[in-house]
Amino acid sequence: RQAGNRQTGVALLAALIMMLAVVITLGNIFYRHQIDISQATSSLHGDQAILLAISGENWARQLLSDAKDDRNIDHLEEDWAQAMPILPVEGGTLTGCLADLQGRINLNSFSSYSSQSLKTEMAADTNGYAKVWNALLNSLEIVADPARVAKIIDWVDVDSDLVNSWGAEQVDYDGLSPPRVPANSLISDITELAAIDGYQVAEVQRLMPWLSALPDITPININTASDQLLVALGGSLGLEFEQMVSEGRPFSSMGEFHQFIAQRTQLALPLVEARWPAAVLTVNSSYFELYLEVTLGEARIEVKSIMDRAGLTEPVILAREITMVPARLPKPASSALDELFDDSSDPEPSENLDEDQSTETNNVQSACTMIGEAY
């Protein structure tokens, strides 16, 4: 009888162990199945989000090629400068905005300098990219000296000769740690500025909202330039120039701009034309950057596309950067596009309406600048 009881206990224990093994095995199968389903869903949502982003690009291309759009003038009151309303799609949302890349300093415009042209500009009362660059650095409390400009010129020009004694070529970069090779060609991304001798990563990060890296030498659009850049363009006039331009723009031509500045500053027209030359400033643009944010199920992507419409009926995509962001991560306040359209976030009207209006500025900013996605 005792032997039979022991056998019964062993059989029961074996049955329990087998049951446990079956449960663990089935649990593992179900767990892996859920992971596979989640990965497949995430991949599907990611692919669908990219397709939605491409449709957003088509929207932007049509907007920039609208027959009603006058390409001789581009300013922040046009349709392209307004943020795309939040578009609900099945399972998510799509929204975005366009920014004018010619409203910034194009780093590749420094390739136009020679030793003589740089020397002439720095000695004259004329605004060029070099002077505007130094003024921008000063306004941001970043050290500005002749070497800052010269080293950018030597990086983007096609030769290996120093533009002046402040420049830097291969022999200067050999002594850096780690050593590097000057591009001697156009910059493809603004972050490349950090590779140039004398520029720190933290400085480049601060400068990014006012920089672009375009495939051509491009003038700065006075109608879309930011307040900070207008101060730099003003030279000795600084804030006074920024306030004048903000009040007077959009300008339909450089002639109108020069006439306006001459009247407001009481300077002779030839002096104004020489101080703010048409080779450095313009009133229209050819290069734009599209920022898109797509949220779909488990996927959230951010897309930045650079568009070129110079001499083209419809813009072409020069570059596209896609960033995958887990949808469950908290959304940064700087990229919260929906805040732009949330009426509930508007403050209550002030009782002193006249006083509030008197303190308002007339500055018009692009949607991308207001939402903190200007670069």
C-alpha positions as CSV (number, residue, x, y, z in Angstrom):
1,R,0.0,0.0,0.0
2,Q,2.8,2.4,0.9
3,A,4.6,1.6,-2.4
4,G,1.4,2.4,-4.3
5,N,1.0,5.7,-2.5
6,R,4.6,6.7,-3.4
7,Q,4.0,5.8,-7.1
8,T,0.8,7.9,-7.0
9,G,2.7,10.9,-5.6
10,V,5.4,10.6,-8.2
11,A,2.9,10.4,-11.0
12,L,1.1,13.4,-9.7
13,L,4.3,15.4,-9.4
14,A,5.2,14.4,-13.0
15,A,1.8,15.5,-14.2
16,L,2.2,18.8,-12.5
17,I,5.7,19.3,-14.0
18,M,4.4,18.4,-17.4
19,M,1.5,20.8,-17.0
20,L,3.9,23.6,-15.9
21,A,6.1,22.9,-18.9
22,V,3.1,23.1,-21.3
23,V,1.9,26.3,-19.7
24,I,5.4,27.9,-20.0
25,T,5.7,26.7,-23.6
26,L,2.3,28.1,-24.5
27,G,2.9,31.3,-22.7
28,N,6.2,31.7,-24.6
29,I,4.5,31.0,-27.9
30,F,1.7,33.6,-27.2
31,Y,4.3,36.1,-26.0
32,R,6.4,35.8,-29.1
33,H,3.2,35.9,-31.2
34,Q,2.3,39.2,-29.6
35,I,5.7,40.6,-30.2
36,D,5.5,39.5,-33.9
37,I,2.1,41.1,-34.2
38,S,3.4,44.3,-32.5
39,Q,6.5,44.5,-34.8
40,A,4.4,43.8,-37.9
41,T,1.9,46.5,-36.9
42,S,4.6,49.0,-36.1
43,S,6.3,48.2,-39.4
44,L,3.0,48.6,-41.2
45,H,2.2,51.9,-39.5
46,G,5.7,53.1,-40.2
47,D,5.3,52.4,-43.9
48,Q,1.9,54.0,-44.0
49,A,3.2,57.0,-42.2
50,I,6.0,57.4,-44.8
51,L,3.4,57.2,-47.6
52,L,1.3,59.9,-45.8
53,A,4.4,62.1,-45.5
54,I,5.0,61.7,-49.3
55,S,1.5,62.8,-49.9
56,G,2.2,65.8,-47.6
57,E,5.2,66.6,-49.9
58,N,2.9,66.6,-52.9
59,W,0.7,69.1,-51.1
60,A,3.7,71.3,-50.5
61,R,4.9,71.0,-54.1
62,Q,1.5,72.0,-55.4
63,L,1.4,74.9,-53.0
64,L,4.7,76.2,-54.2
65,S,3.8,75.7,-57.9
66,D,0.4,77.4,-57.7
67,A,-0.3,79.4,-60.8
68,K,-1.6,82.2,-58.6
69,D,1.7,82.5,-56.7
70,D,3.9,85.3,-57.9
71,R,7.4,83.9,-57.9
72,N,8.9,87.3,-58.2
73,I,8.1,87.9,-54.5
74,D,8.0,85.6,-51.5
75,H,6.9,86.7,-48.1
76,L,5.4,85.4,-44.8
77,E,1.8,86.4,-45.7
78,E,1.6,84.0,-48.6
79,D,-0.3,80.7,-48.4
80,W,2.9,78.6,-48.3
81,A,4.0,80.3,-45.1
82,Q,0.9,79.1,-43.2
83,A,1.0,75.8,-41.2
84,M,-0.9,72.9,-42.7
85,P,-4.0,72.4,-40.6
86,I,-4.0,69.2,-38.6
87,L,-5.4,66.6,-41.0
88,P,-7.1,63.6,-39.4
89,V,-6.3,60.3,-41.1
90,E,-7.5,56.9,-40.2
91,G,-5.7,56.1,-37.0
92,G,-3.6,59.2,-36.8
93,T,-2.9,62.8,-37.9
94,L,-0.8,64.6,-40.5
95,T,0.5,68.2,-40.2
96,G,3.4,70.4,-41.2
97,C,4.8,73.7,-42.4
98,L,7.1,75.3,-45.0
99,A,10.1,77.4,-44.2
100,D,12.1,79.6,-46.6
101,L,15.7,78.5,-46.6
102,Q,16.8,81.8,-48.3
103,G,15.6,83.6,-45.2
104,R,18.8,82.4,-43.6
105,I,22.6,82.6,-44.2
106,N,23.6,80.1,-46.8
107,L,27.0,78.8,-45.7
108,N,27.9,77.9,-49.3
109,S,27.6,81.6,-50.3
110,F,31.0,82.1,-48.7
111,S,32.5,80.2,-51.7
112,S,32.0,83.4,-53.8
113,Y,34.8,85.1,-51.9
114,S,38.3,85.7,-53.1
115,S,41.2,87.2,-51.1
116,Q,40.6,90.6,-52.7
117,S,36.8,90.6,-52.4
118,L,36.9,89.7,-48.7
119,K,39.5,92.4,-48.1
120,T,37.4,95.0,-50.0
121,E,34.2,94.2,-48.2
122,M,35.7,94.3,-44.7
123,A,37.3,97.7,-45.5
124,A,34.1,99.3,-47.0
125,D,30.7,100.3,-45.5
126,T,29.0,97.5,-47.5
127,N,27.0,94.6,-46.2
128,G,28.1,91.2,-47.4
129,Y,27.9,87.7,-46.1
130,A,31.1,88.1,-44.1
131,K,30.0,91.2,-42.3
132,V,26.5,89.8,-41.7
133,W,28.1,86.6,-40.3
134,N,30.2,88.5,-37.8
135,A,27.3,90.7,-36.8
136,L,25.1,87.6,-36.2
137,L,27.8,86.1,-34.0
138,N,28.1,89.3,-32.0
139,S,24.3,89.4,-31.5
140,L,24.4,85.9,-30.2
141,E,27.3,86.7,-27.9
142,I,29.6,84.3,-29.8
143,V,33.2,85.3,-30.4
144,A,33.5,87.0,-33.8
145,D,36.9,87.5,-35.4
146,P,38.4,87.6,-38.9
147,A,39.4,83.9,-38.7
148,R,35.8,82.8,-38.3
149,V,34.9,83.9,-41.8
150,A,38.2,83.0,-43.4
151,K,38.1,79.4,-42.2
152,I,34.6,78.9,-43.7
153,I,35.8,80.3,-47.0
154,D,38.8,78.0,-47.1
155,W,36.6,75.1,-46.3
156,V,34.1,75.6,-49.1
157,D,36.3,77.0,-51.9
158,V,37.7,74.6,-54.5
159,D,41.4,75.4,-54.0
160,S,43.9,74.6,-51.3
161,D,45.3,78.2,-51.0
162,L,44.6,80.3,-47.9
163,V,42.2,83.1,-48.5
164,N,44.3,85.2,-46.1
165,S,46.5,84.7,-43.1
166,W,43.5,83.9,-40.9
167,G,42.4,81.0,-43.1
168,A,43.0,77.2,-42.6
169,E,43.8,74.5,-45.1
170,Q,45.1,70.9,-44.8
171,V,48.3,71.7,-43.0
172,D,46.3,73.4,-40.2
173,Y,43.9,70.5,-39.9
174,D,46.6,67.9,-39.7
175,G,47.5,69.2,-36.2
176,L,44.0,68.8,-34.8
177,S,42.8,65.9,-32.7
178,P,41.4,64.1,-34.5
179,P,42.9,65.3,-37.8
180,R,40.5,66.0,-40.6
181,V,40.5,66.9,-44.3
182,P,39.0,70.2,-45.5
183,A,36.1,69.6,-47.9
184,N,37.2,72.2,-50.5
185,S,33.7,71.8,-51.8
186,L,30.2,73.0,-50.9
187,I,28.7,72.0,-47.5
188,S,25.9,69.5,-47.7
189,D,24.6,69.8,-44.2
190,I,24.8,72.7,-41.7
191,T,26.2,70.5,-39.0
192,E,29.4,70.3,-41.1
193,L,30.2,73.7,-39.7
194,A,31.3,72.0,-36.5
195,A,34.1,70.3,-38.4
196,I,35.6,73.6,-39.4
197,D,38.5,74.7,-37.2
198,G,37.4,77.1,-34.5
199,Y,33.7,76.2,-34.3
200,Q,32.4,74.3,-31.4
201,V,29.4,71.9,-31.5
202,A,27.5,74.1,-28.9
203,E,28.0,77.2,-31.1
204,V,26.8,75.4,-34.2
205,Q,23.7,74.3,-32.3
206,R,22.9,77.9,-31.4
207,L,23.5,79.1,-34.9
208,M,21.4,76.4,-36.7
209,P,18.1,78.4,-36.8
210,W,19.8,81.0,-39.0
211,L,21.8,78.7,-41.3
212,S,21.2,76.8,-44.5
213,A,23.4,74.7,-46.8
214,L,22.1,75.1,-50.4
215,P,23.7,73.9,-53.6
216,D,24.1,77.4,-55.0
217,I,25.2,80.8,-53.9
218,T,21.9,82.5,-52.8
219,P,21.0,86.0,-51.6
220,I,19.1,86.5,-48.4
221,N,15.3,87.1,-48.8
222,I,14.7,90.3,-46.9
223,N,10.9,89.5,-46.8
224,T,11.4,86.3,-44.8
225,A,14.6,86.9,-42.8
226,S,14.2,86.5,-39.1
227,D,14.4,89.5,-36.7
228,Q,17.8,88.3,-35.4
229,L,19.1,88.2,-39.0
230,L,17.6,91.6,-39.8
231,V,19.6,93.1,-36.9
232,A,22.7,91.6,-38.3
233,L,21.9,92.9,-41.8
234,G,21.4,96.4,-40.3
235,G,25.0,96.8,-39.4
236,S,25.4,99.9,-37.3
237,L,21.7,100.5,-37.5
238,G,20.9,97.2,-35.8
239,L,17.5,97.2,-34.1
240,E,16.4,100.4,-35.9
241,F,16.9,98.6,-39.3
242,E,15.1,95.5,-38.0
243,Q,12.1,97.6,-36.9
244,M,12.0,99.5,-40.2
245,V,12.1,96.4,-42.4
246,S,9.5,94.6,-40.2
247,E,7.1,97.5,-40.6
248,G,7.7,98.0,-44.3
249,R,7.8,94.5,-45.7
250,P,6.8,92.7,-47.9
251,F,8.8,94.5,-50.6
252,S,7.9,93.7,-54.2
253,S,11.3,94.5,-55.5
254,M,14.8,95.5,-54.4
255,G,14.2,98.9,-55.8
256,E,11.2,99.4,-53.5
257,F,13.3,98.2,-50.6
258,H,16.1,100.6,-51.3
259,Q,13.7,103.5,-51.8
260,F,12.0,102.7,-48.4
261,I,15.3,102.5,-46.5
262,A,16.5,105.7,-48.1
263,Q,13.4,107.6,-47.1
264,R,13.4,106.2,-43.5
265,T,17.1,106.8,-42.9
266,Q,17.5,110.0,-44.9
267,L,20.5,108.4,-46.7
268,A,21.3,108.9,-50.3
269,L,19.8,106.2,-52.6
270,P,23.2,105.2,-54.1
271,L,24.6,104.8,-50.6
272,V,21.7,102.6,-49.6
273,E,22.1,100.5,-52.8
274,A,25.8,100.1,-52.1
275,R,25.3,99.3,-48.4
276,W,22.6,96.6,-49.0
277,P,23.5,95.3,-52.5
278,A,21.1,93.3,-54.6
279,A,23.8,90.6,-54.9
280,V,23.3,89.9,-51.1
281,L,19.6,90.6,-50.7
282,T,16.5,89.6,-52.7
283,V,12.7,89.6,-52.4
284,N,12.0,86.1,-53.7
285,S,13.2,82.5,-53.0
286,S,13.8,79.2,-54.7
287,Y,14.7,76.9,-51.8
288,F,12.3,75.8,-49.1
289,E,12.2,73.2,-46.3
290,L,9.1,71.2,-45.6
291,Y,8.6,69.9,-42.0
292,L,6.0,67.2,-41.6
293,E,4.9,65.3,-38.5
294,V,2.9,62.1,-39.0
295,T,1.3,60.1,-36.2
296,L,-0.2,56.8,-37.1
297,G,-1.0,54.1,-34.5
298,E,2.3,53.0,-33.0
299,A,4.4,55.1,-35.3
300,R,5.3,58.8,-35.3
301,I,7.7,60.2,-37.9
302,E,9.2,63.6,-38.5
303,V,10.2,64.4,-42.1
304,K,12.3,67.3,-43.3
305,S,12.5,67.8,-47.1
306,I,14.5,70.4,-49.0
307,M,12.8,71.6,-52.1
308,D,14.1,73.5,-55.1
309,R,11.9,75.3,-57.6
310,A,14.4,77.5,-59.4
311,G,13.4,77.6,-63.1
312,L,11.0,74.7,-62.6
313,T,7.3,74.4,-63.0
314,E,7.0,72.2,-59.9
315,P,9.6,71.9,-57.1
316,V,11.9,68.9,-56.8
317,I,13.0,67.2,-53.6
318,L,16.8,67.7,-53.1
319,A,17.0,65.9,-49.8
320,R,14.8,64.1,-47.3
321,E,15.4,63.3,-43.7
322,I,13.1,60.9,-41.9
323,T,13.2,60.4,-38.2
324,M,11.3,57.6,-36.5
325,V,10.0,58.6,-33.1
326,P,8.2,56.1,-30.8
327,A,4.6,57.3,-30.6
328,R,4.4,56.7,-26.9
329,L,7.2,59.2,-26.1
330,P,6.0,62.6,-24.8
331,K,5.7,65.1,-27.5
332,P,8.1,68.1,-27.1
333,A,6.4,71.4,-26.6
334,S,8.5,72.9,-29.4
335,S,7.0,70.6,-32.0
336,A,3.4,70.7,-30.8
337,L,1.8,71.9,-34.0
338,D,-1.6,71.4,-32.6
339,E,-1.1,74.2,-30.1
340,L,-1.2,76.6,-33.1
341,F,-4.8,75.6,-33.8
342,D,-6.1,75.0,-30.3
343,D,-8.5,77.8,-29.6
344,S,-8.8,76.7,-26.0
345,S,-5.2,77.7,-25.3
346,D,-5.9,81.4,-26.3
347,P,-5.7,83.7,-23.3
348,E,-8.8,85.5,-22.1
349,P,-9.3,88.9,-23.8
350,S,-7.8,91.7,-21.8
351,E,-9.9,94.5,-20.5
352,N,-7.3,97.0,-21.5
353,L,-7.6,96.1,-25.2
354,D,-6.1,99.4,-26.5
355,E,-3.1,99.1,-24.1
356,D,-2.5,95.5,-25.3
357,Q,-2.7,96.6,-29.0
358,S,-0.2,99.4,-28.5
359,T,2.4,96.9,-27.3
360,E,1.9,94.4,-30.1
361,T,4.4,94.1,-32.8
362,N,3.6,94.0,-36.5
363,N,6.1,91.3,-37.2
364,V,4.8,88.4,-39.2
365,Q,6.5,85.1,-38.6
366,S,6.3,81.8,-40.5
367,A,4.4,79.0,-38.9
368,C,7.6,76.9,-38.7
369,T,9.3,79.6,-36.7
370,M,6.4,80.0,-34.3
371,I,6.3,76.3,-33.5
372,G,10.0,76.0,-33.1
373,E,10.7,73.9,-36.1
374,A,12.5,76.4,-38.2
375,Y,15.5,74.1,-38.9
